[in-house]
Amino acid sequence: MLYTATIKEVDEGRILVQDMNPVETEDIPGFDEVVLLMNEAIPLTNKTTGEDIQIEDLKEGDNLEVVLIENAPTTMSLPPQLPGMSIVQVELVE
């Protein structure tokens, strides 16, 4: 599932995003805020150039496209968290 989101905060392997909404369907709920728990196995790229980037290259206000597995599990915490096993790819959209 493809989602768009805006970065609210980046902190050591965690990306707090807001307004994470599905692109292809409105039947799937989005998230007001959710934490992406990143790891080195998750591709993090610049969508325009296709180059790999580091989490440290991201900043507040950047827009992302996030691909999740179908029925991605989230924690019951506030804000909810998406574990790395749920995240297929993250792209910076410039």
C-alpha positions, -999 to +999 in steps of 0.1 A: +000+000+000+013+034-010+010+063+014+020+100+013+032+117+045+049+148+059+078+146+083+071+161+117+104+149+134+134+127+128+152+111+156+178+082+155+161+056+134+126+069+140+106+092+117+075+108+131+052+116+102+018+134+100-011+132+076-001+097+063-028+089+038-032+061+013-028+071-024-046+044-043-078+039-022-099+057+003-111+024+018-079+021+039-076+045+069-047+069+072-029+081+102-029+116+118+005+108+132+026+076+132+062+067+139+081+048+113+106+026+130+134+024+104+163+000+100+191-005+075+171-031+056+144-006+045+153+012+013+154+050+018+158+068-015+154+102-032+124+096-056+137+122-081+173+109-084+169+073-073+199+077-050+201+062-016+199+087+013+205+085+050+179+092+076+200+121+088+193+138+054+156+141+062+141+171+079+109+185+093+084+194+065+099+169+039+073+149+020+076+111+018+060+083-001+059+052+021+051+017+009+037-007+036+029-043+035-008-052+033-025-051+068+006-036+084+006-041+122+009-010+144+014-006+181-014+006+204+009+035+216+002+071+210+013+080+184+011+045+169+043+029+156+050+009+125+078-016+129+104-020+102+090-054+091+059-035+080+078-009+059+087-019+023+102+014+011+105+051+019+111+077-007+118+114-003+096+134-027+111+168-037 
